[in-house]
Amino acid sequence: MKVARFSHEGTIAFGIVDDDELVVLKGDPMFAGFDPTGDRVPLHVAKLLAPVIPRSKVVAVGKNYRAHASEMGGEAPGEPLLFLKPNTSVIGPGENIILPPQSEQVEHEGELAVIIGRIAKNITAGNALDAVFGYSVANDVTARDLQAKDGQWARAKGFDTFCPLGPVIDTEFDVYGVSIVTRVNGQERQSGSLDDMVHSVADIIAYASSVWTLLPGDVILTGTPAGVGPIVDGDTVEVEIAGLGTLSNPVRRL
């Protein structure tokens, strides 16, 4: 099922997407289960928010598609290349990606996001998917010039608004054979298949859990296909994963 976090009439709630309506839930289904209130809200009057705000961390994987690793001037790592984004980088559908004054080269990176649903530490790839609550769409926005300048990725990847997430979490999504496309102002920039990941979702979760304890609500970004490129003030970025949804965000420089 597809789960949304939304605001309506001054209240933030969770709901199950049912055609053009949201079945309102009594609480966060990750912790409170799928317990409906009996109310319904039409989708067109609800404002969709980031479907989860990680209480702990966003774990991301670099160079997890060979073609992207090549366009960045290297080969795909033999082990997942992990880095962290702060939870303050997360925004929802329709919210502005803010270009920071420190950077002159900000780029899009459309990605599959994995939402962790239970505590996981040192789990194996064989049971890693048991820790997954669901999947969403993400954009690992990157200040490419600062990434090169700093020699590490914390600042380049960590600005506020640099982790758009949404529009929903799908708890039953099957990643196999699924396409991912990124468009800027309607023009295709990235196109690939989730099958092209060097390290699978299960392998990434297992590897990350050997480093950090993964907590419910943690988000894992699984890497981006080739075709990353610049975004500028006035652009609109769309990341679409077939069957999962389209995440759209305008770009602004304040």
NORLIN-V202986 format. One line per field, one symbol per residue. ss: DSSP state (H for helix, E for strand, L for the rest). psi: psi as a letter, one per 20 degrees, with the letter a starting at -180 (. if undefined). burial: b if it has 16 or more other C-alpha atoms within 10 Angstrom, else e. A space follows every 50 residues. Layout:
BEGIN
ss = ???
psi = ???
burial = ???
END
This chain:
BEGIN
ss = LEEEEEEELLEEEEEEEELLEEEEELLLHHHHLLLEEEEEEEHHHLEELL LLLLLLLEEEEELLEHHHHHHLLLLLLLLLEEEEELHHHEELLLLLEELL LLLLLEEELEEEEEEELLLELLLLLLLHHHHEEEEEEEEELEEHHHHHHH LLLHHHHHLLLLEEEEEEEELLLLLLLLEEEEEELLEEEEEEEHHHELLL HHHHHHHHHLLLLELLLLEEELLLLLLLEELLLLLEEEEEELLLEEEEEE EELL
psi = qppqprqpljpprqqppndkrpopqhaoihhirmoqiiqqpphiiqoprp iqophfqopqpqljpghghghjkarpqhqpoqrqqqiiiprapiqpoppq iiqjnpqqnpqpppppirppplrrhhjhihiphaqaqromppnhhhghgh irjgghijqpjjmqpairpoijpoipkpqpppqokippgqpaqiijpgpr gghgggghiigqppqpiqpppjrqrqjqrqqrpirpppppppihrppppq pqo.
burial = ebbbbbeeeeeebbbbbeeebbbbbbbbbbeeebebeeebbebeebbbbb bbbbeebbbbbbbbbbbbbeeeeeebeeebbbbbbbbbbbbbbbbbbbbb eeeebbbbbbbbbbbbbbebbbbbbeebbebbbbbbbbbbbbbbebbeee eebbebbbbbbbbbbbbbbbeeeebeebbbbbbbeeeebbbbbbebbbbb bbbbbbbbbeeeebbbbbbbbbbbbbbbebbbeebbbbbbbeebbbbbbb bbee
END
